[in-house]
Amino acid sequence: MRWVLPLIASGCSSLFIDETLPASADPDHDGFADADDDNCPGLVNVDQADRDNDGIGDACARWCDGQCADPMFCDCLDFDGDPVFPPAWSLNSVDGGRTMTFVEDVRSPPTALYFSVPGLLETTIGHNKSVLTRGFPTDRKVVHFEYDWKLLPYGFRDRDTNLQFGSVFIGLAGRVSITNNFNDAAATPYDNWTFSVALPPMSFSIPAPPGDGSRWVRVTMDVKFADTPTGYIVLAYDGVEVLRRENLTTARSFVQFPATTIGADLGVFTLQGQTGRETPNVNLIHDNVLVRVE
């Protein structure tokens, strides 16, 4: 193996890497053979720190570790494992929507998931999307959804367009989502961000997240689905509550539309209901996703 030795001189200490191990055995060049000795293969961690002594180095400890006490009703995803997302998560991409791993991670190196959805031409009616979904078969009605999100600038913004981002749902009875409605070509241009209930339809204005790709935002949603005025919706950015509404009807009749699955969607859905509208190319990055139903 390649030895990592402490050097102490003039009251200061540092680490020295003895270059005796072939690079092919130590591709991250931290002095430990990835196959045998490295507690974090693929990432440089010369000190091999492991605070909880679980054999996984602190440098690559997964963000999801310890997040879900009950895996029957909770799931966590940080896109650092193999496979990138397990079978319990389903990817639905339409008309060119795609995902790929991306070497940028706000909390747990090394990777996040990059979503890319091409725009629709004004002569097209329909939608494009790339959406990752996790559903739980249960009659529970409350869902907690949180994730890291970095939104990149849109390709263009010259038509009346609706974009749907992260959302939570309960069967066919209800959905609550972050949406962006805009038209820069209108006589009075607008750019409206809302937290929207689909059924019965209602929307509440929210602050726009950073849309220039400058930083990550931690998004947290808490929703109670109810077919009587006992539901609620809560949205927070970076731990700061930006919207709370209580005593709402947030779903259609559970008698008519039984709620057998509850869960969340991650990604982007471009909506277009008529010709004469265009949607922009949309690119965003997600990471460190947690879904819990109660």
C-alpha positions in Angstrom: 0.0 0.0 0.0 1.0 3.7 -0.2 2.0 4.9 3.3 0.6 8.2 4.7 2.9 9.5 7.3 2.5 12.5 9.6 5.3 15.0 9.5 5.9 17.2 12.5 8.2 20.2 12.2 8.4 23.5 14.0 5.3 22.6 16.0 3.2 22.0 12.8 1.9 18.7 11.6 0.9 17.6 8.0 0.4 14.5 6.0 3.0 13.1 3.6 1.9 10.5 0.9 4.6 8.0 0.0 4.3 7.5 -3.8 4.8 3.8 -3.9 1.4 2.5 -4.8 0.6 2.3 -8.6 -1.9 4.9 -9.7 -4.1 2.2 -11.2 -4.7 0.8 -7.7 -5.3 4.3 -6.1 -7.1 6.4 -8.7 -8.1 9.1 -6.2 -4.4 9.5 -5.1 -5.0 9.6 -1.4 -2.5 6.9 -0.4 -4.9 4.0 0.1 -5.7 1.2 -2.4 -9.3 1.6 -3.5 -10.0 -2.2 -3.6 -8.5 -3.0 -0.2 -7.8 -0.2 2.2 -9.6 2.9 1.1 -12.8 3.6 3.2 -14.0 6.1 0.6 -12.9 4.8 -2.9 -13.0 7.4 -5.6 -12.7 10.4 -3.3 -9.6 11.9 -1.9 -9.6 11.4 1.9 -6.0 11.2 3.1 -7.0 11.2 6.8 -9.5 8.2 6.3 -11.7 9.8 9.0 -14.7 7.7 10.1 -16.4 9.3 13.0 -19.1 6.6 13.5 -16.7 3.7 12.8 -19.0 2.1 10.2 -16.3 1.5 7.7 -17.5 4.3 5.4 -15.2 7.3 5.4 -16.7 10.7 6.5 -15.8 12.1 3.0 -18.3 9.8 1.3 -20.8 9.1 4.0 -24.2 9.0 2.4 -26.6 11.9 3.2 -29.4 9.3 3.4 -27.8 7.4 6.3 -30.3 7.4 9.2 -32.9 9.5 7.5 -35.7 6.9 7.4 -36.7 5.1 10.6 -39.5 3.2 8.8 -38.6 2.2 5.2 -42.2 1.1 4.6 -43.3 4.7 4.6 -40.1 6.6 3.9 -37.5 6.6 1.2 -34.3 8.6 0.6 -32.2 9.1 -2.5 -28.8 10.9 -2.9 -27.9 9.6 -6.4 -24.5 8.4 -5.2 -25.2 4.7 -5.3 -25.5 1.9 -7.9 -28.0 2.0 -9.3 -28.5 5.7 -9.3 -32.1 5.2 -8.3 -33.6 1.9 -7.2 -36.6 0.2 -8.8 -39.0 1.7 -6.2 -38.4 5.0 -8.1 -39.9 5.2 -11.6 -38.6 7.6 -14.3 -41.1 8.9 -16.8 -39.6 10.9 -19.7 -41.5 12.2 -22.7 -40.3 13.6 -26.0 -36.6 14.1 -25.3 -36.7 14.5 -21.6 -33.7 12.9 -20.0 -31.6 12.6 -16.9 -27.9 12.0 -16.2 -25.7 11.9 -13.2 -23.8 15.2 -12.6 -20.6 15.7 -10.7 -21.8 18.4 -8.3 -23.3 17.8 -4.9 -24.3 20.2 -2.2 -24.2 17.9 0.7 -22.9 14.3 0.0 -20.3 14.0 -2.8 -19.9 13.0 -5.5 -23.0 13.2 -7.7 -26.4 14.7 -8.2 -29.1 14.1 -10.9 -29.4 16.4 -13.8 -32.8 16.8 -15.6 -33.0 18.2 -19.1 -36.3 18.7 -20.9 -36.5 20.3 -24.4 -39.0 23.0 -25.2 -42.1 22.6 -27.3 -42.6 24.5 -30.6 -45.6 26.8 -31.0 -47.1 24.4 -33.5 -47.1 21.5 -31.1 -49.9 20.6 -28.6 -48.9 18.5 -25.6 -46.1 18.3 -23.0 -42.6 17.3 -22.4 -41.3 16.0 -19.1 -38.7 14.2 -17.1 -40.1 13.1 -13.8 -38.8 10.7 -11.1 -41.7 9.4 -9.0 -41.8 7.5 -5.6 -45.2 6.2 -4.5 -46.3 4.3 -1.4 -49.4 2.0 -1.4 -51.2 3.1 1.7 -54.2 5.0 2.9 -52.1 7.6 4.8 -52.9 11.2 3.8 -49.9 13.3 4.9 -46.6 13.6 2.9 -43.3 15.3 3.7 -41.1 15.9 0.7 -37.7 17.6 0.7 -34.9 18.0 -1.8 -32.0 20.1 -3.0 -32.7 22.0 -6.2 -30.6 24.1 -8.5 -32.5 25.7 -11.4 -30.6 26.8 -14.5 -31.7 29.7 -16.7 -34.5 28.9 -19.2 -33.6 28.8 -22.9 -36.2 31.5 -23.8 -39.3 32.9 -22.3 -41.4 34.5 -25.0 -44.8 32.6 -24.8 -47.5 31.9 -22.3 -46.2 28.9 -20.5 -46.8 26.8 -17.4 -44.0 24.7 -15.9 -44.6 22.2 -13.1 -41.7 21.3 -10.8 -41.6 19.2 -7.6 -45.0 18.0 -6.5 -46.8 15.6 -4.1 -49.8 13.5 -5.0 -52.5 11.2 -3.6 -53.7 8.8 -6.3 -56.0 10.5 -8.8 -57.6 12.5 -6.0 -55.1 15.3 -5.5 -51.8 17.0 -6.3 -49.9 20.0 -4.9 -46.9 21.4 -6.9 -44.5 24.3 -7.4 -45.4 26.0 -10.7 -44.1 28.8 -12.9 -46.4 30.7 -15.2 -45.0 33.4 -17.4 -45.4 35.3 -20.6 -42.7 37.8 -21.5 -44.4 38.6 -24.8 -47.6 39.8 -23.3 -48.6 43.5 -23.2 -48.2 43.2 -19.5 -45.4 40.6 -19.0 -45.7 38.4 -15.9 -43.7 35.8 -14.1 -45.7 34.1 -11.5 -44.5 31.4 -9.1 -47.2 29.5 -7.2 -47.7 26.6 -4.8 -50.8 25.1 -6.5 -53.5 22.7 -5.5 -54.8 20.8 -8.5 -58.2 19.6 -7.2 -60.0 21.7 -6.4 -57.9 24.2 -8.3 -56.3 27.0 -6.2 -52.9 28.7 -6.4 -50.9 30.7 -3.8 -48.1 33.1 -4.8 -44.6 32.2 -3.5 -41.2 33.8 -3.9 -39.3 32.7 -7.0 -36.3 30.4 -6.4 -33.0 31.4 -7.8 -33.2 30.7 -11.6 -29.8 31.6 -12.8 -28.0 28.5 -11.6 -26.1 30.5 -8.9 -26.9 28.3 -5.9 -28.7 25.4 -4.4 -32.0 25.7 -2.6 -33.4 23.3 0.0 -37.1 22.8 -0.7 -39.4 21.3 1.9 -43.1 20.5 1.3 -45.6 19.3 3.9 -49.1 18.5 2.7 -52.1 16.9 4.3 -54.6 15.7 1.7 -58.2 16.0 2.7 -61.6 16.0 0.9 -63.0 18.3 3.6 -61.6 21.6 4.8 -59.1 19.9 7.2 -56.1 19.8 4.9 -53.0 22.0 4.8 -50.0 22.9 2.6 -46.6 24.3 3.8 -43.6 25.3 1.7 -40.2 26.3 2.9 -36.9 27.4 1.2 -33.7 26.7 3.1 -35.6 26.1 6.3 -37.6 29.3 6.1 -41.3 29.0 5.7 -42.6 30.9 2.7 -46.2 29.7 2.6 -48.6 28.1 5.0 -52.3 27.5 4.4 -54.6 25.6 6.7 -58.2 24.4 6.7 -58.2 23.6 3.0 -59.8 21.0 0.9 -56.8 19.6 -1.0 -58.3 16.6 -2.8 -61.4 15.3 -4.5 -63.8 12.9 -2.8 -62.0 9.9 -1.4 -65.2 7.9 -1.9 -65.3 8.7 -5.6 -61.5 8.6 -6.0 -60.0 6.2 -3.5 -56.5 7.3 -2.3 -54.5 4.1 -2.4 -51.1 5.6 -3.3 -49.4 8.7 -2.0 -46.0 10.0 -3.0 -43.9 12.7 -4.7 -42.6 13.7 -8.1 -39.2 15.2 -8.8 -38.1 16.9 -12.0 -40.0 19.1 -14.5 -43.2 18.9 -16.5 -43.8 21.5 -19.3 -47.5 22.1 -20.0 -49.0 23.4 -23.2 -52.7 23.2 -24.0 -52.9 25.0 -27.4 -51.0 26.0 -30.4 -49.4 29.4 -30.5 -47.5 28.8 -27.3 -43.9 27.7 -26.8 -42.2 26.2 -23.8 -38.5 26.8 -23.0 -35.7 24.3 -22.7 -35.5 23.5 -19.0 -32.5 22.2 -17.1 -32.2 21.6 -13.4 -30.3 19.6 -10.9 -31.6 17.7 -7.9 -30.0 15.9 -5.0 -30.6 14.5 -1.5 -34.3 13.6 -1.7 -36.5 12.5 1.2 -40.1 11.4 1.0 -42.0 10.4 4.1 -45.8 9.6 4.4 -47.6 9.8 7.7 
